[in-house]
Amino acid sequence: MTAFLLIWSPKKWPWPELPDFARRVAAGEAVADVWGCGTARGLMPGDRVFVHRVSQEPKGVFASGWVTRAPYEVPDAGSKRGYRLCIDFVYDFLADAHEKVVVTRDELRAHPFSVQTWDAQMSGTLIKPMAEGALEKLWTERTGRRPSRA
């Protein structure tokens, strides 16, 4: 399986809808979202994504899902390119990261997670297979959710 890291910085985007999204996902609703993926064009439908909160505590991974649409260009006058790349995905787990995360940043500093750069500046970083396997195992233990494609 191929997995990618998406980044959320509450300093850049407060995300007031997050608690409602988390409640809807917990209730079993298929909640879709759109996310910027930096310059990464390699994300494909069926790929796994994990969302990592950065810049403010609690830092760590708090959401997972499946890509449903490959990167596409969205006009963005504020960008040097004039557009930004986005993907569509659907959550299979989402914690309200205003309150808590599932895997803390401190835990990600330990082996085997430490083989991965978690503090990426933009979304779309490929998660290395060793870190991906360990993350998926820990994710399943903590969330009770086994990975199954959307």
C-alpha positions in Angstrom: 0.0 0.0 0.0 1.2 3.5 -0.7 0.6 6.1 2.1 1.2 9.9 2.2 1.4 12.5 4.9 -0.9 15.5 4.9 -0.1 18.4 7.2 -2.4 20.6 9.2 -1.2 23.7 10.9 -3.8 25.4 13.1 -1.7 28.6 12.9 -2.4 28.8 9.2 -5.9 27.4 9.2 -8.0 27.2 12.4 -10.5 24.6 11.0 -13.6 25.5 13.0 -15.5 22.6 11.3 -13.2 19.9 12.7 -15.3 19.0 15.8 -18.4 18.5 13.6 -16.4 16.5 10.9 -15.0 14.3 13.7 -18.5 13.6 15.1 -19.8 12.8 11.7 -17.0 10.4 10.9 -17.4 8.7 14.4 -21.1 8.2 13.6 -20.2 6.3 10.4 -20.8 9.0 7.8 -18.5 9.0 4.8 -17.1 12.5 5.1 -15.1 13.7 2.1 -12.6 16.5 2.1 -10.3 18.4 -0.2 -6.7 18.9 0.9 -3.7 20.8 -0.6 -0.9 18.4 -1.5 1.9 20.8 -2.1 3.8 19.9 -5.3 3.1 16.2 -5.0 1.4 14.8 -8.1 1.9 11.1 -7.2 -1.1 10.5 -5.0 -3.7 8.3 -6.7 -7.2 7.1 -5.9 -6.9 4.3 -3.4 -3.7 5.6 -1.7 -3.7 5.9 2.1 -3.4 9.3 3.8 -2.6 10.3 7.4 -3.1 13.8 8.7 -0.5 15.3 11.1 -1.0 18.3 13.3 2.1 20.6 13.4 3.1 23.9 14.9 0.9 23.7 18.1 0.2 21.1 20.7 -1.2 18.6 20.6 1.1 17.6 17.7 0.7 14.3 16.0 -1.3 12.1 13.7 -5.1 12.4 14.2 -6.8 11.3 10.9 -6.6 8.8 8.2 -8.4 8.2 4.9 -8.3 7.2 1.3 -7.6 9.3 -1.8 -10.6 9.4 -4.1 -9.3 11.9 -6.7 -5.7 12.4 -7.9 -4.1 15.9 -7.6 -5.8 18.6 -9.6 -5.2 22.3 -10.0 -7.3 24.8 -8.2 -6.8 28.5 -9.1 -5.0 30.4 -6.4 -4.1 34.1 -7.1 -1.9 34.1 -4.0 0.4 31.3 -5.3 3.5 32.0 -7.5 2.2 29.3 -9.9 -1.3 30.8 -10.0 -2.8 27.5 -8.7 -2.4 25.0 -5.9 -2.7 21.2 -6.1 -5.4 19.5 -4.2 -6.7 15.9 -3.7 -10.1 14.6 -2.6 -10.2 12.0 0.0 -12.6 10.4 2.4 -11.9 9.9 6.1 -12.0 6.5 7.8 -11.0 8.0 11.2 -10.9 11.5 12.4 -10.1 12.7 16.0 -10.8 16.3 17.0 -7.2 17.4 17.0 -8.1 20.6 18.8 -8.4 18.2 21.8 -6.2 15.2 21.1 -4.2 13.2 18.6 -4.0 9.4 18.1 -0.2 9.2 17.7 1.8 12.0 19.4 4.8 13.7 17.8 7.0 12.4 20.6 6.0 8.8 19.7 6.9 9.5 16.1 10.5 10.3 17.2 11.1 6.7 18.2 12.1 3.8 16.0 10.7 2.6 13.6 8.8 5.9 13.1 12.0 7.9 13.3 13.0 6.8 9.8 10.4 9.2 8.5 10.5 13.0 8.3 7.2 14.0 10.1 7.7 17.7 10.3 7.2 18.3 6.6 6.5 21.9 5.5 3.8 20.8 3.0 1.4 17.9 2.5 2.0 15.1 0.0 5.2 13.5 1.5 5.4 9.8 0.8 5.5 7.8 4.1 8.4 5.2 4.0 7.2 1.6 4.1 8.9 0.8 7.4 7.1 3.8 9.1 3.9 3.1 7.2 3.6 -0.5 8.4 4.3 0.5 12.0 1.9 3.4 11.9 -0.9 1.3 10.4 -0.4 -1.3 13.1 -0.4 1.2 16.0 -3.4 3.1 14.3 -5.4 -0.2 14.2 -4.6 -0.9 17.9 -5.7 2.6 19.0 -8.6 3.3 16.7 -10.0 -0.2 16.3 -10.1 0.5 12.5 -8.5 -1.8 10.1 -7.5 -0.3 6.8 -9.9 -1.0 4.0 -10.0 1.0 0.8 -12.8 3.5 0.3 
